[in-house]
Amino acid sequence: MAPAPRTRLDPEARRAQLVELGRRMLSTRPLDQVAIDDIAAAAGISRGLLFHYFPTKRDFHVAVARSAADDLLARTDSDPALPPTARLRAGVEAFVDHVAHNRAAYVAFIRGSGGGDPQLADVYDRTRAAFTDRALDGLGVTPPVPPRLRATVRGWGALTEEVTAHGLTPGPA
């Protein structure tokens, strides 16, 4: 990314800009390779100023992962007015389409969660739990959910994720 001209932004706008730049870089490289120097240069700020908004590189990476996860959940949420099975189908189709077209970013998200960082693992686990809850809802399961059923649906979600991230390419069905 080319360095941006220096611009003064309010703190929330600057933070959002930095996270968005991190998400763009995440589409081409693993999270641990999203370099602070590259982000600062693209934002037109000093490296030190980035650390004013994010105390550590890890804090920045967690913010980028959370943003990517929130975006994924929003893009795969389906119309609550649909019947449960139609909602489930729409959500799965949206997930497959999104991951098939954003494979590199999604694989970077998955790999970032497996790097041993508990905060990144938590972002990933919360995202997978949200998908599990959506699937259970789509199947018409109401709480309390038996632990074995939750584990089975979570495993199905992991299979769907694996096949989508590593077995599909974008294109017509």
Buried (B, 14 or more C-beta within 10 A) or exposed (E): EEEBEEEEBEEEEBBBBBBBBBBBBBEEBBBBEBBBEBBBBBBBBEEEBBBEBBEEBEEBBBBBBBBBBBBBBEEBBBEEEBEBEEBBBBBBEBBBBBBBEBBEBBBBBBBBBEEEBEBBBBBBEBBBEBBBBBBBBBEEBEEEBEEEEBEEBBEEBEEBBEEBBEEBEEEEE
